[in-house]
Amino acid sequence: MAQILSVTQINEYLRGRMDADPLLSSVAVRGEISNFKTYPSGHSYFTVKDESAALKCVMFRGNASRLRFRPEDGMKVIAMGKVTVYPRDGAYQLYVSAMALDGVGDLNAAFEALKKKLAAQGLFDPAHKKPIPRYPQTIGIVTSSAGAAVHDMLRILRKRYPLVRVKLLPVSVQGEAAPPEIAAAIRYANRWKLADLLIVGRGGGSLEDLWAFNDERVARAIYDSEIPIISAVGHEPDVTIADYVADLRAATPSNGAELAVPDRQALYQLLDSSSAAMNAALSRQLRAARQQLAALSRSPVLQSPQSYLNQKRKNLELLKNRMVSGENQILARQNHRFIGLTAKLDAMSPLKVLTRGYAMAQGEDGAVLRSVSQVEAGDRLHIRVSDGTIHASVTGKGD
């Protein structure tokens, strides 16, 4: 007779057998992510599938936090871990301890994912970038105090522009402690306004060595900085997220120092050429002033002021006489015109007509009578003649 087992016993037996299998205890599975979901606990649950099968997976918070990319449905990945049974459900699944994109390096994938994310949020927008001060008074350098990069930068700054003050903010530039230290140093410099300009960077190295400058915390500290920042990380071919966010990217730390300050030799040449240009301009102004003074000294007003004033007085008298003569002519023309208009008006006056024997009849209301239809028998009239008014009444009217 077959042995009778409980469900729990079967599941525990299968888990024991699977845990003892060396192939299943450490396996790497290639497939495509689907149904990826992260819960508030931080644990992630998803499925890895290929053309004909699927495998359920779980990745606990501790392992998920170490991922350098954000898993999404459709990604081709290689998931590492162990396959075992979850006794409660009686289902086997892959407990993922690490995961990388298939065909793409883990760090490169993380770089591209973060670059895409920050670009979408506007952290690389040229409109946000601040101008680099032309003549900084104080420069802060955020880098390792033990590396060769800081010595190269200090040497170049002293050589090119000895007037500048330099403040070193030493930080780790590699390892897990580096990103928070770099971000904190940038925020500290801003809080206390330690410098007019910051140079943030380190010397060359592998992608892993430079990874602190691909960290989102560093990127956001650079973006939030009110002090302009030059990113000077690695060698010329190396490009980091910090380079995209910074106000100016330098190819190397040495190049960062060169971009931060002017060259004193070039300043000397600029000052010399400016001085020569100013002297030439001043000489031209002096020559022009001498020529003007010589011309003025030959003018009549300076050679004989009294003669000049007499001539101006004669000119003024002549102008006055011309104005008076012109005014008299205008008055004569206006007076002649006035007399002519008065004569015309007098000729048209009704009183003028009365002097020739005519009379003007008016009704009681003063209206001038022009027709017999305007009066009736018994109406009183006023008849105006040349020497007075006759008062009469109408006894009749006819043609």
C-alpha atoms as one frame of an Amber mdcrd trajectory, in Angstrom:
protein
   0.000   0.000   0.000   1.285   3.465  -0.945   2.456   5.749   1.843  -0.034
   8.522   2.718   1.516  12.005   2.977   0.108  15.410   3.731   0.306  18.251
   1.237   2.853  19.954   3.433   5.006  16.838   3.520   4.953  16.541  -0.272
   5.874  20.190  -0.744   8.638  20.017   1.848   9.983  16.850   0.242  10.082
  18.474  -3.184  11.759  21.580  -1.765  14.398  19.431  -0.104  15.108  17.534
  -3.296  15.333  20.786  -5.328  17.539  22.498  -2.746  19.897  19.527  -2.864
  20.196  19.702  -6.635  23.421  21.627  -7.455  22.034  22.726 -10.814  18.932
  24.335  -9.276  20.712  25.855  -6.265  22.748  28.211  -8.454  21.313  28.796
 -11.878  21.262  31.576 -14.474  18.107  31.811 -16.559  17.788  33.741 -19.814
  14.353  35.082 -20.769  11.997  38.002 -21.201  10.433  39.834 -18.248   6.642
  39.997 -18.038   4.142  41.066 -15.345   6.857  42.861 -13.376   5.538  44.444
 -10.178   7.199  45.883  -7.078   5.134  45.961  -3.887   5.359  48.483  -1.027
   7.480  45.972   0.863  10.185  46.430  -1.775   9.923  42.844  -3.031   9.519
  42.376  -6.792   7.496  39.635  -8.450   7.608  38.823 -12.170   7.803  36.101
 -14.767  10.702  35.167 -17.039   9.544  33.507 -20.236  10.778  32.279 -23.601
   8.929  31.119 -26.704   7.389  28.008 -25.091   7.546  28.298 -21.278   7.433
  30.624 -18.296   9.050  30.673 -14.863   7.738  32.635 -11.890  10.360  34.733
 -10.082  10.685  36.711  -6.886  13.405  39.199  -5.965  13.506  40.386  -2.379
  14.084  44.013  -1.461  17.742  43.683  -0.514  18.704  42.191  -3.855  16.369
  44.473  -5.821  17.949  47.590  -4.279  21.311  46.612  -5.747  20.049  46.577
  -9.332  21.658  49.211 -11.561  18.708  49.386 -13.942  14.944  49.544 -13.667
  13.370  46.246 -14.837  10.459  46.613 -17.247   8.204  44.228 -19.109   9.746
  43.066 -22.382  13.369  43.349 -21.247  15.680  40.478 -22.143  17.520  39.522
 -18.959  19.693  36.918 -17.324  18.364  36.194 -13.827  20.662  34.477 -11.323
  19.468  32.616  -8.239  18.037  29.285  -7.090  14.922  27.353  -8.025  12.914
  25.909  -5.164   9.360  25.223  -4.009   7.264  27.675  -2.049   5.543  25.214
   0.300   2.462  27.308   0.985   1.389  27.375  -2.671   3.102  24.206  -3.846
   4.605  26.162  -6.732   8.240  26.274  -7.675   9.853  29.607  -8.584  13.195
  31.275  -9.143  14.466  33.275  -6.179  16.531  35.921  -7.978  19.635  37.232
  -6.229  21.035  39.227  -9.182  19.934  40.207 -12.644  21.533  41.782 -15.725
  20.297  42.745 -19.140  20.982  40.108 -21.740  23.429  41.297 -24.396  24.146
  44.643 -22.637  26.470  45.287 -19.748  24.780  45.930 -16.439  26.461  49.285
 -15.879  25.841  50.474 -19.434  22.191  49.584 -19.085  21.949  51.445 -15.797
  23.696  54.439 -17.357  21.307  54.588 -20.313  18.250  54.108 -18.101  19.241
  56.922 -15.735  20.234  59.153 -18.636  16.838  58.653 -20.248  15.021  59.311
 -16.980  16.884  62.508 -16.079  16.678  63.852 -19.634  12.899  63.428 -19.532
  12.812  65.371 -16.252  14.746  68.289 -17.779  18.029  67.924 -15.853  20.040
  68.261 -19.070  18.108  71.286 -20.371  20.582  73.934 -21.686  18.230  76.673
 -20.477  19.007  75.655 -16.878  22.774  75.884 -17.242  24.481  78.831 -15.543
  27.300  80.872 -17.086  30.804  80.227 -15.803  32.245  83.357 -14.114  34.969
  84.923 -16.241  37.180  85.950 -13.316  36.277  83.784 -10.294  37.595  84.883
  -6.928  37.205  81.498  -5.163  37.027  78.016  -6.700  35.901  74.943  -4.792
  37.260  71.550  -5.879  35.168  68.499  -4.988  37.446  65.488  -5.435  39.732
  63.100  -3.598  42.560  64.760  -1.697  44.812  61.751  -2.376  44.486  61.518
  -6.161  46.774  62.939  -8.814  43.861  64.918 -10.296  43.737  67.456  -7.467
  47.479  68.158  -7.726  47.177  68.700 -11.482  44.292  71.113 -10.990  46.082
  73.081  -8.257  49.227  73.360 -10.365  47.327  74.632 -13.395  45.241  77.101
 -11.359  48.362  78.575  -9.718  50.117  78.851 -13.055  47.259  80.338 -15.042
  45.605  82.624 -12.498  47.411  82.984  -9.164  44.867  85.547  -7.937  42.198
  82.878  -7.399  41.626  81.294  -3.993  41.108  77.513  -3.977  39.134  75.525
  -1.399  39.365  71.738  -1.441  36.309  69.755  -0.379  37.783  66.215  -0.044
  35.443  63.309  -0.803  35.574  59.681  -1.804  35.330  59.340  -5.572  34.905
  55.571  -5.748  32.812  53.002  -3.925  29.434  53.044  -2.218  30.316  55.978
   0.047  31.313  58.239  -2.846  27.907  59.390  -4.222  26.473  60.665  -0.912
  29.791  62.341  -0.032  30.021  64.125  -3.395  26.381  65.241  -3.224  26.816
  66.432   0.376  29.954  68.426  -0.500  28.128  70.229  -3.331  25.198  71.085
  -1.066  27.571  72.185   1.713  29.389  74.563  -0.649  26.059  76.057  -1.712
  24.716  76.386   1.794  27.722  78.368   3.010  28.457  80.053  -0.354  32.058
  78.853  -0.231  32.971  79.610  -3.843  32.045  81.354  -7.087  32.677  78.152
  -9.041  32.920  74.422  -8.304  34.989  71.805 -10.137  33.615  68.310  -9.492
  35.535  65.298 -10.762  38.331  62.762 -10.530  41.027  61.160 -12.656  40.537
  58.386 -15.166  39.495  54.817 -14.534  37.137  52.079 -15.624  33.393  52.513
 -15.884  33.093  50.979 -12.431  35.680  53.421 -11.045  33.760  56.414 -12.428
  30.358  55.103 -11.418  29.898  57.533  -8.510  29.447  60.298 -11.101  26.643
  58.310 -12.729  24.647  58.322  -9.507  21.269  60.077  -9.404  22.053  61.707
  -6.050  25.120  63.407  -7.508  23.180  64.435 -10.612  20.444  66.104  -8.584
  22.940  67.881  -6.311  24.635  69.338  -9.399  21.271  70.359 -10.875  20.166
  72.044  -7.630  23.460  73.923  -7.184  23.245  77.716  -7.340  27.035  77.802
  -7.818  28.091  77.050 -11.422  29.718  73.620 -11.742  32.343  72.271 -14.135
  32.281  68.478 -14.420  35.816  67.103 -14.905  35.652  63.316 -14.766  38.110
  60.808 -16.206  39.690  61.089 -19.641  38.316  62.751 -22.758  36.351  59.714
 -24.068  34.687  59.180 -20.670  31.182  60.632 -20.399  29.171  60.512 -17.176
  25.743  61.649 -16.071  27.464  64.466 -14.158  28.814  65.770 -17.486  25.281
  66.067 -18.874  23.899  67.885 -15.815  26.841  70.225 -15.116  26.962  73.765
 -16.458  30.147  72.938 -18.370  31.858  69.652 -19.199  35.655  69.375 -19.174
  37.465  66.553 -20.957  39.794  65.936 -17.980  40.430  67.419 -14.520  43.343
  69.403 -15.976  41.069  70.748 -18.696  38.535  71.646 -15.993  41.139  73.868
 -14.298  41.966  75.473 -17.640  38.309  76.222 -18.325  37.769  77.609 -14.826
  40.214  80.546 -14.989  41.726  82.820 -17.621  45.380  82.510 -18.616  47.442
  85.306 -17.060  49.708  85.458 -20.113  46.661  86.048 -22.295  45.488  88.677
 -19.786  48.858  90.433 -19.978  48.583  90.505 -23.765  45.002  91.779 -23.542
  46.035  94.517 -21.108  48.977  95.525 -23.307  46.824  95.719 -26.425  44.093
  97.590 -24.526  46.671 100.062 -23.169  48.079 100.636 -26.652  44.569 101.144
 -28.059  43.715 103.615 -25.277  46.954 105.563 -25.831  46.280 105.745 -29.564
  42.706 106.926 -28.965  43.910 109.560 -26.476  46.523 110.786 -28.955  43.858
 111.138 -31.636  41.637 113.093 -29.265  44.519 115.406 -28.313  45.378 116.072
 -31.976  41.726 116.824 -32.745  41.529 119.144 -29.727  44.691 121.016 -30.800
  43.327 121.445 -34.324  40.058 122.748 -32.951  41.878 125.156 -30.623  44.022
 126.463 -33.504  40.907 127.014 -35.636  39.195 128.867 -32.792  42.234 131.047
 -32.174  42.021 132.241 -35.802  38.329 133.081 -35.575  37.279 136.790 -35.556
  35.561 136.533 -32.208  38.834 135.704 -30.455  41.069 138.001 -32.525  38.828
 141.091 -32.094  35.897 140.532 -29.741  34.732 144.199 -29.987  34.601 144.085
 -33.790  32.714 140.822 -33.629  30.166 142.330 -31.227  29.785 145.458 -33.383
  29.130 143.329 -36.440  26.540 141.284 -34.565  24.944 144.526 -33.314  24.660
 145.848 -36.896  23.183 142.576 -38.042  20.646 142.738 -35.234  19.711 146.333
 -36.098  19.281 145.416 -39.753  17.090 142.481 -38.800  14.986 144.716 -36.538
  14.465 147.287 -39.327  13.443 144.561 -41.730  10.942 143.198 -39.238   9.441
 146.665 -38.564   9.201 147.425 -42.303   7.563 144.074 -42.928   5.072 144.644
 -40.126   4.148 148.106 -41.489   3.553 146.653 -44.932   1.303 143.951 -43.482
  -0.683 146.579 -41.510  -1.091 148.763 -44.626  -2.379 145.820 -46.658  -4.812
 144.836 -43.933  -6.046 148.452 -43.528  -6.627 148.751 -47.273  -8.551 145.495
 -47.299 -10.631 146.642 -44.314 -11.625 149.875 -46.054 -12.657 147.954 -49.164
 -14.807 145.529 -47.204 -16.422 148.409 -45.290 -17.371 150.109 -48.537 -18.931
 146.930 -49.892 -20.855 146.425 -46.668 -22.120 150.008 -46.686 -23.284 149.637
 -50.283 -25.328 146.592 -49.351 -26.932 148.227 -46.264 -30.776 148.627 -46.371
 -30.385 152.082 -44.878 -28.348 153.092 -47.897 -31.307 152.165 -50.118 -33.668
 154.303 -48.048 -31.627 157.425 -48.776 -32.514 157.045 -52.432 -36.311 157.476
 -51.766 -37.261 153.913 -51.003 -39.191 152.752 -47.887 -39.226 149.464 -45.943
 -42.523 148.170 -44.514 -42.562 145.979 -41.422 -45.330 144.181 -39.601 -46.017
 144.646 -35.904 -43.667 141.767 -35.215 -40.848 143.520 -37.085 -40.870 141.145
 -40.042 -40.111 142.815 -43.390 -43.149 142.732 -45.692 -42.467 141.301 -49.119
 -46.009 140.283 -50.168 -49.586 141.593 -49.793 -50.446 138.145 -48.515 -48.628
 138.972 -45.303 -51.223 141.632 -44.189 -54.935 142.019 -43.757 -57.145 145.087
 -43.425 -56.767 146.664 -40.034 -53.160 145.439 -39.491 -50.775 148.041 -38.175
 -47.565 148.684 -40.079 -44.265 150.440 -39.499 -42.881 152.112 -42.605 -39.166
 152.895 -42.420 -37.922 155.861 -44.478 -34.504 157.524 -44.550 -35.163 159.915
 -41.662 -37.545 157.906 -39.423 -40.533 155.542 -39.097 -44.149 156.055 -40.158
 -46.870 154.171 -38.224 -49.868 153.239 -40.367 -52.743 150.799 -40.647 -53.965
 148.723 -43.600 -57.267 149.868 -45.104 -57.145 147.481 -47.968 -54.946 145.646
 -50.422 -54.944 144.967 -54.147 -52.784 143.962 -57.109
